Amino acid sequence: MSKLKLDLHDIFNKGDLIDKSLNQAIDDCLERKIGTLEIIPGKGSGQLKKKVIRFLDQKHIKNKYHRIDKDSKNFGRLFVYFKFK
């Protein structure tokens, strides 16, 4: 199964760029039928991870993916799964 990776370390303090990057990554997955998006907000204070989860929880974004998983072994990592018919 194919996977796309989005590392947010470099733009952790640029809110608009984070949203843009997340949107772009989700659209890439949908266009290229990539089943998994790995998002790396990093460990830090957990604020970036919360922001990413809030972003993913928006209704218009939630419609685009199947489910999300937090990595149990790595706190600084999230997986977004897509389903294709």
Secondary structure by P-SEA (a helix, b strand, c coil): cbbbbbbcccccccaaaaaaaaaaaaaaaaaacccbbbbbcccccaaaaaaaaaaaacaaaaaaccccccccccccbbbbbbbcc
